[in-house]
């Protein structure tokens, strides 16, 4: 049984439920935006509060455990009821918690989820103990004993820890996968840039890919702003990414990042689907169309399942299918771990999935 250690955030997620949610929709030239509105001076009566264990490291640990791996977690919580709740929840899921550190002067992190349109909720995040991680906290022995590291968001002051953690892992020939999250890239894309040479698998969403690409390149050749006339191509292969100052194609992104170290790169694009590259082929699999209850935790469900399948010697094709299936299951439930599937459930659902949905494109020569 392979040993996996997840590293990153631990949160107590508080899902709020109330009637009469007010939203505002804004259409711009570039995109359509939705906002959850709360009128100043008005009280909003909460119908129900539901508490769950959450955070990238916790969600991923539970996902790996349901696949049958020997899983431990490194994160930081407070000496409080929320921290105890997280430990109890993880223990119930057969996740080893002895590498969890308790902060003396910071509470456990909390997320407050406010319902939004089509399950795309707004989240108020208090990082708490998560941002008090320091280099002396790194569980060196646990990393040396693991077969696979799965690193999630290290936010704020904890963001620089990615560099020594990834370096230590590679010095001991451990496989490193990272799903850093938007908050970590905002805290410092330069830290991810420096760690790339020690990372095997990189998983980002399309916005995070833009943030990383901006830090990797000083100047790109001029890119003509037009969409490909090929209507059969998926979205990110038809149009450029980035802004007017840094515009690039998805293929340029994959080529650039591969040159810094990672062998496999994944870019998720929300409801459209997922792209991946293994240096010579670009893969695309559309999302499964289902009714969404809450989109929170979809990225953790996909990334952990994708890496779990690769550790089970699955092809990238089947790993992508598994990740898509796991993500679709999670967003049909409240809570980031409720819908996580077991390995056998993934196999059963994957056998029924249309294999022609996955498309492959060769890099342009």
Order of alpha helices (4+ residues) and beta strands (2+ residues): beta-beta-beta-beta-beta-alpha-beta-beta-alpha-beta-beta-beta-alpha-beta-alpha-beta-alpha-beta-alpha-alpha-beta-beta-alpha-beta-beta-beta-alpha-alpha-alpha-beta
